[in-house]
Amino acid sequence: MSDENERSLGRRHLLAGLAGTGLLGAGLVGAGVTDVGLGGGTNSRLPVDVTTLDAPGSTAGTRQVPADGTPTVIDCFATWCGPCVEQMDALGTVHDRYADRVAFVSVTNERLGGGLTRSDLRSWWRDHDGRWTLGHDPAGDLLAALGASGLPFLAVTDGTGDVVWTHGGVASVETLDSQVAAALR
């Protein structure tokens, strides 16, 4: 990588980190996480259509989130977010257990251009063992619909599309597994 490319990448990460500080700070104040069992009731702003990328486990196109008629695990992340990398391990483990019965989608709202490309997103995805749908929502419609106030942010929907659980911060394998199992009942 050239010196100029490295500087550009460094600036992109710095600016993204500074821009995300407000989002993260607001959502992760106090106890550090949010864990809300929402029960029934469809969020009127869901479903949201997101652009999907050609990456491991994902094909280019458009996808409705949550998936119609299928319980869905929704992961909101950013490539500059350290805890989002940590969350990928739990997502991968739970995905391996439920992939035949539950849809999984990870979505970033990072803007492309200025140093971040689709190729960068695909590389991050491969580097962190992503193997389910990778989505891009630059307008942040999905984050807004879920009421996400920090990253990473997880949501689980049941088969009717109702959000039954949300979590701000890193969720353990056990917590995520139990929420997915509950959504299948």
C-alpha positions as CSV (number, residue, x, y, z in Angstrom):
1,M,0.0,0.0,0.0
2,S,1.4,3.4,-0.9
3,D,2.1,6.1,1.8
4,E,-0.8,8.2,0.4
5,N,-3.2,5.3,0.6
6,E,-2.1,4.5,4.1
7,R,-2.7,8.1,5.2
8,S,-6.1,8.2,3.5
9,L,-7.1,4.9,5.2
10,G,-5.8,6.3,8.5
11,R,-7.8,9.6,8.0
12,R,-10.9,7.6,7.1
13,H,-10.7,5.5,10.3
14,L,-10.0,8.6,12.4
15,L,-13.0,10.5,11.0
16,A,-15.3,7.5,11.2
17,G,-14.2,6.9,14.8
18,L,-14.8,10.6,15.7
19,A,-18.2,10.6,13.9
20,G,-19.2,7.4,15.7
21,T,-18.1,8.7,19.1
22,G,-21.4,10.5,19.6
23,L,-23.4,7.5,18.5
24,L,-21.5,5.2,20.7
25,G,-21.3,7.5,23.6
26,A,-25.0,8.1,23.7
27,G,-25.8,4.4,23.5
28,L,-23.2,3.0,25.8
29,V,-23.4,5.4,28.8
30,G,-24.0,4.0,32.3
31,A,-24.1,0.3,32.5
32,G,-22.5,0.0,29.1
33,V,-25.2,-2.0,27.3
34,T,-28.9,-2.0,26.6
35,D,-30.9,-5.2,26.7
36,V,-34.5,-4.8,26.0
37,G,-37.1,-7.5,25.6
38,L,-39.7,-5.8,23.4
39,G,-42.4,-8.4,23.3
40,G,-45.0,-8.2,20.6
41,G,-45.9,-5.3,18.4
42,T,-44.6,-4.7,15.0
43,N,-42.3,-1.7,14.5
44,S,-44.1,0.3,11.9
45,R,-40.8,1.3,10.3
46,L,-39.9,-2.3,9.6
47,P,-39.2,-3.9,7.2
48,V,-36.4,-1.9,5.6
49,D,-34.8,-2.7,2.3
50,V,-31.0,-2.8,2.3
51,T,-28.5,-3.2,-0.4
52,T,-26.6,-6.5,-0.1
53,L,-23.0,-7.1,-1.2
54,D,-21.4,-10.0,-3.0
55,A,-19.3,-11.5,-0.1
56,P,-19.0,-14.8,1.6
57,G,-22.5,-16.0,2.4
58,S,-24.1,-13.0,0.7
59,T,-25.1,-12.1,-2.8
60,A,-25.4,-8.6,-4.4
61,G,-28.9,-7.2,-4.6
62,T,-31.5,-6.0,-2.2
63,R,-32.9,-7.7,0.9
64,Q,-35.8,-6.9,3.1
65,V,-34.9,-6.8,6.8
66,P,-36.3,-8.6,8.7
67,A,-36.8,-11.5,6.3
68,D,-40.4,-12.2,5.5
69,G,-41.8,-15.1,7.5
70,T,-38.5,-16.1,9.0
71,P,-37.0,-15.2,12.4
72,T,-34.1,-12.9,11.8
73,V,-30.9,-11.9,13.6
74,I,-30.0,-8.3,12.7
75,D,-26.5,-7.1,13.4
76,C,-25.7,-3.4,13.0
77,F,-21.9,-2.8,12.8
78,A,-19.1,-0.7,11.4
79,T,-15.7,-1.7,10.2
80,W,-14.0,0.9,12.5
81,C,-15.8,-0.5,15.6
82,G,-13.6,-2.8,17.7
83,P,-16.5,-4.3,19.7
84,C,-18.2,-5.2,16.4
85,V,-15.2,-7.4,15.6
86,E,-15.7,-9.1,18.9
87,Q,-19.4,-9.6,18.2
88,M,-18.6,-11.6,15.0
89,D,-17.5,-14.6,17.0
90,A,-20.8,-15.0,18.8
91,L,-22.7,-14.3,15.6
92,G,-20.7,-17.0,13.8
93,T,-21.4,-19.6,16.5
94,V,-25.1,-18.9,16.7
95,H,-25.3,-18.8,12.9
96,D,-23.8,-22.3,12.7
97,R,-26.5,-23.5,15.1
98,Y,-29.6,-21.9,13.5
99,A,-28.7,-21.1,9.8
100,D,-31.3,-23.6,8.5
101,R,-34.1,-21.9,10.5
102,V,-33.2,-18.3,11.0
103,A,-32.1,-15.5,8.7
104,F,-28.9,-13.6,9.6
105,V,-28.0,-10.2,8.3
106,S,-25.2,-7.8,9.3
107,V,-25.7,-4.2,8.1
108,T,-23.4,-1.2,8.1
109,N,-24.4,2.4,7.4
110,E,-20.9,3.6,6.7
111,R,-20.6,5.8,3.7
112,L,-18.7,4.6,0.7
113,G,-16.1,6.9,-0.9
114,G,-13.4,9.0,0.7
115,G,-11.4,5.9,1.3
116,L,-14.0,3.2,2.0
117,T,-15.0,1.0,-0.9
118,R,-17.2,-2.1,-1.4
119,S,-14.0,-4.0,-1.7
120,D,-12.9,-2.8,1.8
121,L,-16.3,-4.0,3.2
122,R,-15.9,-7.4,1.5
123,S,-12.3,-7.7,2.8
124,W,-13.4,-6.8,6.4
125,W,-16.2,-9.4,6.1
126,R,-13.8,-12.1,4.9
127,D,-11.2,-11.2,7.6
128,H,-13.8,-11.6,10.3
129,D,-15.4,-14.8,9.1
130,G,-18.7,-13.4,7.9
131,R,-20.8,-16.0,6.2
132,W,-24.3,-14.7,6.1
133,T,-25.9,-11.7,4.3
134,L,-23.9,-8.5,4.3
135,G,-25.9,-5.4,3.9
136,H,-25.2,-1.7,3.3
137,D,-27.7,1.0,4.5
138,P,-25.9,4.4,4.1
139,A,-29.0,6.4,5.1
140,G,-29.2,4.5,8.4
141,D,-32.9,3.6,7.9
142,L,-32.4,0.2,9.7
143,L,-30.6,1.7,12.6
144,A,-33.4,4.3,13.0
145,A,-36.2,1.8,12.7
146,L,-34.6,-0.3,15.4
147,G,-33.9,2.7,17.6
148,A,-30.2,1.7,17.7
149,S,-28.1,4.1,19.8
150,G,-24.7,2.5,19.6
151,L,-22.6,-0.2,17.9
152,P,-22.7,-3.1,17.8
153,F,-26.4,-3.3,18.0
154,L,-28.4,-6.6,17.7
155,A,-32.0,-7.3,17.2
156,V,-34.0,-10.5,16.9
157,T,-37.3,-10.7,15.2
158,D,-39.8,-13.5,15.2
159,G,-41.4,-15.1,12.2
160,T,-44.0,-12.3,11.9
161,G,-41.3,-9.6,11.8
162,D,-41.9,-8.4,15.3
163,V,-38.8,-7.2,17.1
164,V,-38.7,-9.4,20.2
165,W,-35.2,-8.5,21.6
166,T,-32.6,-5.8,21.1
167,H,-29.2,-5.4,22.6
168,G,-26.6,-2.5,22.5
169,G,-23.0,-3.7,23.0
170,V,-21.4,-7.1,22.7
171,A,-23.8,-10.0,23.4
172,S,-22.4,-13.4,24.5
173,V,-23.0,-16.6,22.6
174,E,-25.3,-17.8,25.4
175,T,-27.4,-14.7,25.4
176,L,-27.8,-14.5,21.7
177,D,-28.5,-18.3,21.5
178,S,-31.2,-18.0,24.1
179,Q,-32.9,-15.1,22.3
180,V,-32.8,-16.9,19.0
181,A,-34.2,-20.0,20.5
182,A,-37.0,-18.0,22.1
183,A,-37.9,-16.4,18.8
184,L,-38.3,-19.9,17.3
185,R,-41.0,-20.9,19.8
